[in-house]
């Protein structure tokens, strides 16, 4: 991941926090545009005050009788290439796709249509027929969810990054939209196969695996006997991939040894060694949240780099996130209660506990505990924070 891409991630996370803060005070379509939509265009690097770049109330007409317009059009060489139709924050956007589609069809140069209420965004292309807007959005995002989670997945971020000023290529949109629609379709299929693997899929997996291929004839009884292990293997694979995206190689997380397969009995999933237990999905999510929130919260380049050194220790009964050393560098311990509530206990803050919910209080705990551990490790970061410049955006101290 390049520094530029990571910088753009932080810009989008900052925008999500901004609009989540503002949204409750937005009461009209005009204020939606001013307070929510225009800042997003600015975050993408566009100059909303330049009518040669961002044209408000842009028209594209078949005739004098049939006139079409959108709230904003992004121009390239004086031609509209991106059409943006915005509605009052909180409006049901599905009723307005026809208006965006009409404009899209009326303008031969438009290759991307965006429907938004300032918080939710839907992105459409003409991947099936030229200048005929697809019925299905190839990308959707909700800044409220992003602000709440404090993170954004790479696929969504990559889609947004592709429409930045100077990087948007109208000729590639249709092909990229097809790939993203195919990607989402495959993801949906894999989700089904992960939870309820079909008989054909189980046969395929067993036949392709080195050990499973030795079974011989894959009868219905063998398929049913191994359904649970295929399901468990799929879930373990997904969890390992999530950890790998956070910088933890699966081989460092769980170490297993292959066991001989008994054809007449179900194949058992191998047990992890005592020091190599695989974190649960919730534990992975908490770790990802903590790292992403700290990357957003720190205002010092030294601390920014130190956040990347956070890691974890998983045992049979505990999950700890730490910096440096598991004990002296402990950041917090994950505690799941009987009612399903998750508590984070901070040894660096005299054992204080707080519920795992996106909140200013949790942000304060994370930042204080992390700063304490870095300071205790002898890392100097007391110099004035260095503000990282962000092309196409600007900081708003009052609302950030």
C-alpha positions in Angstrom: 0.0 0.0 0.0 1.5 3.3 -1.1 1.8 6.3 1.3 -0.5 8.2 -1.1 -3.2 5.6 -0.9 -3.0 5.6 2.9 -3.1 9.4 3.0 -6.3 9.3 0.9 -7.7 6.8 3.3 -7.2 9.2 6.2 -8.7 12.0 4.1 -11.9 9.9 3.5 -12.1 8.9 7.2 -11.8 12.5 8.2 -14.6 13.4 5.7 -16.8 10.6 7.1 -16.4 12.0 10.6 -17.1 15.5 9.3 -20.4 14.7 7.6 -21.6 12.4 10.4 -21.2 15.4 12.7 -22.9 17.8 10.4 -25.8 15.7 9.1 -28.2 16.3 12.0 -28.2 20.0 11.2 -28.9 19.6 7.5 -32.5 20.4 6.7 -32.7 21.1 3.0 -31.3 19.9 -0.3 -29.4 23.2 -0.6 -27.7 22.6 2.7 -27.1 19.0 1.8 -25.1 20.2 -1.2 -23.2 22.9 0.7 -22.4 21.0 3.9 -22.1 17.4 2.7 -21.7 17.0 -1.1 -19.3 19.8 -1.9 -16.8 18.8 0.9 -16.8 15.3 -0.7 -15.9 16.7 -4.1 -13.2 18.8 -2.4 -11.8 15.6 -0.7 -11.6 14.2 -4.2 -9.5 17.1 -5.3 -12.1 19.1 -7.3 -12.4 22.9 -7.1 -16.2 23.3 -6.4 -15.8 27.1 -7.0 -14.5 26.6 -10.6 -17.4 26.3 -13.0 -15.0 25.0 -15.7 -14.4 22.0 -13.4 -17.6 21.6 -11.4 -20.7 22.8 -13.1 -23.8 23.2 -10.8 -27.3 22.7 -12.3 -25.9 21.3 -15.5 -28.3 20.7 -18.4 -28.3 17.9 -21.0 -31.3 18.0 -23.2 -32.8 15.9 -25.9 -34.9 18.8 -27.0 -36.6 21.9 -25.6 -39.5 19.7 -24.5 -37.4 17.1 -22.7 -34.9 18.9 -20.5 -32.6 17.1 -18.1 -30.3 18.5 -15.5 -28.3 17.3 -12.5 -27.1 19.1 -9.4 -23.4 18.9 -10.4 -21.5 17.8 -13.5 -17.7 17.2 -13.4 -16.3 18.5 -16.6 -13.3 17.3 -18.6 -12.3 19.5 -21.6 -15.7 21.3 -21.2 -17.7 18.1 -21.5 -19.5 16.5 -18.6 -18.0 13.1 -17.6 -19.5 12.6 -14.1 -23.1 13.4 -13.3 -24.1 13.9 -9.6 -27.7 14.0 -8.5 -28.2 14.9 -4.9 -31.2 14.8 -2.6 -31.9 16.1 0.8 -30.1 14.2 3.5 -32.2 11.2 4.6 -34.3 11.1 1.5 -35.2 7.8 -0.2 -32.9 7.9 -3.2 -34.5 5.0 -5.2 -37.2 7.3 -6.6 -34.6 9.6 -8.2 -32.6 7.1 -10.1 -34.8 7.8 -13.1 -33.8 11.5 -13.2 -30.1 10.6 -13.1 -30.7 8.0 -15.8 -32.4 10.5 -18.0 -29.5 12.9 -17.8 -27.0 10.1 -18.2 -28.7 8.9 -21.4 -29.0 12.5 -22.8 -25.3 13.3 -22.5 -23.0 11.1 -24.7 -19.9 12.1 -22.7 -21.1 11.1 -19.3 -19.6 7.8 -18.1 -20.3 7.9 -14.4 -23.5 8.7 -12.5 -23.6 9.4 -8.8 -26.8 9.5 -6.7 -26.4 10.8 -3.1 -28.0 12.3 -0.1 -24.7 13.5 1.1 -24.2 10.5 3.4 -25.0 7.5 1.2 -23.6 7.3 -2.3 -24.5 5.0 -5.3 -22.2 4.9 -8.3 -23.5 3.8 -11.7 -21.9 3.2 -15.1 -23.0 2.1 -18.6 -21.3 -1.3 -18.5 -24.0 -3.1 -20.6 -24.9 -0.5 -23.3 -23.2 2.8 -24.1 -24.9 5.8 -22.5 -27.6 3.6 -20.9 -27.1 3.7 -17.2 -27.0 0.4 -15.5 -29.9 -0.6 -13.2 -27.4 -1.8 -10.5 -24.9 0.4 -8.8 -21.4 -1.0 -9.1 -20.3 0.7 -5.9 -22.1 1.9 -2.7 -20.9 3.6 0.4 -22.4 5.0 3.6 -20.2 7.5 5.4 -22.3 7.0 8.6 -21.1 3.4 8.7 -17.5 4.4 7.9 -17.5 7.0 10.7 -18.9 4.5 13.2 -16.4 1.8 12.3 -13.5 4.1 11.9 -12.3 2.2 8.8 -13.1 1.6 5.1 -12.4 -1.5 3.1 -9.8 -1.4 0.3 -12.2 -2.3 -2.4 -14.5 0.7 -1.6 -11.6 3.0 -1.1 -10.1 2.0 -4.4 -13.4 2.7 -6.2 -13.5 6.2 -4.7 -9.8 6.8 -5.4 -10.4 6.1 -9.0 -12.6 9.2 -9.5 -10.2 11.7 -8.0 -9.3 14.8 -9.9 -6.6 14.0 -12.4 -7.1 10.3 -12.1 -10.6 9.7 -13.4 -10.5 8.0 -16.8 -14.0 8.1 -18.5 -13.0 5.4 -21.0 -12.3 2.8 -18.3 -15.4 3.2 -16.2 -17.6 0.7 -17.9 -14.9 -2.0 -17.8 -14.1 -1.3 -14.2 -17.8 -1.3 -13.3 -18.2 -4.8 -14.8 -15.2 -6.0 -12.8 -16.6 -4.6 -9.6 -20.1 -6.1 -10.3 -18.5 -9.4 -11.0 -16.4 -9.0 -7.8 -19.4 -8.4 -5.7 -21.3 -11.3 -7.3 -18.3 -13.6 -6.5 -18.2 -12.4 -2.9 -21.9 -13.0 -2.5 -21.4 -16.5 -3.9 -18.4 -17.2 -1.6 -20.5 -16.0 1.5 -23.1 -18.6 0.6 -20.5 -21.3 0.1 -18.8 -20.4 3.4 -21.9 -20.9 5.4 -23.7 -23.5 3.4 -21.3 -25.3 1.0 -23.1 -27.2 -1.8 -22.4 -30.9 -2.5 -20.6 -30.0 -5.7 -18.4 -27.5 -3.9 -17.5 -30.0 -1.2 -16.6 -32.5 -3.9 -14.5 -29.9 -5.7 -12.6 -28.9 -2.6 -11.9 -32.4 -1.5 -10.8 -33.4 -5.0 -8.4 -30.5 -5.3 -6.8 -30.8 -1.8 -3.7 -32.9 -1.5 -5.1 -35.0 1.3 -8.8 -35.0 0.3 -7.9 -36.3 -3.2 -6.7 -39.6 -1.7 -10.2 -40.4 -0.4 -11.2 -42.1 -3.7 -14.9 -42.1 -4.7 -16.7 -39.1 -3.2 -20.0 -40.7 -2.3 -22.9 -38.7 -0.8 -22.0 -40.2 2.6 -18.4 -38.9 2.3 -19.7 -35.5 1.2 -22.1 -35.2 4.1 -19.4 -36.5 6.6 -17.0 -33.7 5.5 -19.5 -30.9 5.2 -18.6 -29.4 8.6 -14.8 -29.5 8.0 -15.2 -27.7 4.7 -17.3 -25.1 6.3 -14.8 -24.7 9.2 -11.9 -24.5 6.7 -13.7 -21.8 4.7 -14.3 -19.8 7.9 -10.7 -20.2 9.0 -9.4 -19.1 5.6 -11.5 -15.9 5.7 -10.3 -15.1 9.2 -6.6 -15.7 8.2 -7.0 -13.5 5.1 -8.4 -10.7 7.3 -5.4 -11.0 9.6 -3.0 -11.0 6.6 -4.5 -7.7 5.4 -3.6 -6.3 8.8 0.0 -7.5 8.3 -0.1 -10.8 10.1 0.8 -13.8 8.0 -1.5 -16.8 8.6 1.4 -19.1 9.1 2.4 -17.0 12.1 -1.0 -17.1 13.6 -1.9 -20.7 13.5 0.4 -23.8 13.1 -1.3 -27.1 12.3 -0.2 -30.5 11.1 -2.1 -32.6 8.6 -3.8 -35.7 10.1 -4.5 -38.9 8.1 -8.0 -39.1 6.7 -10.3 -41.9 7.7 -12.6 -42.4 4.7 -15.3 -44.0 6.9 -15.5 -41.1 9.3 -15.8 -37.3 9.2 -12.5 -35.4 8.7 -11.7 -33.5 11.9 -10.3 -30.0 11.8 -6.8 -30.0 13.3 -6.5 -28.2 16.6 -4.1 -25.2 16.8 -1.1 -25.4 19.2 -1.3 -23.7 22.6 0.5 -20.6 21.5 -1.1 -20.3 18.1 -4.8 -19.9 18.6 -6.7 -18.1 15.8 -8.5 -14.9 16.9 -12.3 -14.8 16.5 -13.9 -12.5 14.0 -14.9 -10.1 16.7 -11.3 -10.0 18.1 -10.0 -9.3 14.5 -12.6 -6.5 14.2 -11.6 -4.9 17.5 -7.9 -5.0 16.5 -8.6 -3.4 13.1 -10.8 -0.7 14.7 -8.1 0.2 17.3 -5.3 0.5 14.7 -7.5 2.6 12.3 -8.7 4.9 15.0 -5.2 5.5 16.3 -4.0 6.2 12.8 -6.7 8.8 12.6 -6.3 10.2 16.2 -2.5 10.7 16.4 -1.3 14.1 15.3 2.4 13.3 15.3 4.4 11.6 12.5 6.4 9.6 15.1 3.3 8.2 16.7 1.7 7.5 13.3 4.6 5.2 12.5 4.5 3.5 15.9 0.8 2.6 15.5 1.9 0.3 12.7 3.8 -1.8 15.2 0.8 -2.8 17.2 0.3 -6.5 17.4 -1.5 -9.1 19.5 -1.2 -12.2 21.6 -3.9 -14.9 21.5 -4.1 -17.7 24.0 -6.9 -20.2 24.8 -8.5 -17.8 27.2 -7.3 -14.3 26.3 -6.7 -11.8 23.5 -4.3 -8.9 24.1 -3.3 -6.0 21.8 0.1 -4.6 22.7 3.0 -2.4 21.6 6.5 -3.8 21.9 6.1 -6.5 24.6 3.0 -8.4 25.6 3.1 -7.4 29.3 5.0 -4.1 29.6 3.5 -2.9 26.4 -0.1 -4.1 26.8 -2.6 -1.7 25.3 -5.8 -3.5 26.2 -7.3 -6.9 26.9 -10.4 -8.1 25.1 -13.2 -9.3 27.5 -16.4 -10.7 26.2 -19.3 -10.9 28.7 -22.0 -13.5 29.0 -24.5 -11.2 27.5 -22.3 -10.7 24.4 -21.1 -7.2 25.5 -17.4 -6.6 24.8 -15.3 -4.7 27.3 -11.7 -3.5 26.7 -9.5 -3.4 29.8 -6.5 -1.0 29.7 -3.6 -2.1 32.0 -1.8 1.2 31.0 -4.7 3.1 32.6 -4.8 1.4 35.9 -7.0 -1.4 34.6 -9.8 0.9 33.6 -12.5 -0.8 31.5 -14.8 0.6 28.8 -17.4 -0.9 26.5 -16.3 -1.5 22.9 -18.5 1.1 21.1 -17.4 3.8 18.8 -17.3 6.9 21.1 -15.1 9.8 22.1 -14.5 8.1 25.4 -13.0 5.0 23.7 -10.9 7.3 21.5 -9.5 9.0 24.6 -8.7 5.6 26.2 -6.9 4.3 23.1 -4.9 7.5 22.6 -3.8 7.8 26.2 -2.9 4.2 26.6 -1.0 4.1 23.4 0.9 7.3 24.1 1.8 6.0 27.5 3.2 2.8 26.1 5.3 4.5 23.5 6.7 7.0 26.0 7.5 4.1 28.4 9.4 2.4 25.6 11.7 5.4 25.3 10.4 6.7 22.0 10.5 10.5 21.9 7.5 12.2 20.3 6.9 15.3 22.4 7.8 17.7 19.5 4.9 19.8 18.1 2.7 17.6 15.8 3.6 17.8 12.1 0.4 18.2 10.0 0.4 16.1 6.9 -0.8 18.2 3.9 -3.6 16.6 1.9 -3.9 17.6 -1.7 -7.4 18.6 -2.6 -8.7 19.0 1.0 -8.4 21.2 4.0 -8.5 20.8 7.7 -11.4 22.2 9.7 -10.2 22.5 13.3 -13.6 23.4 14.6 -15.2 20.2 13.4 -12.3 17.7 13.4 
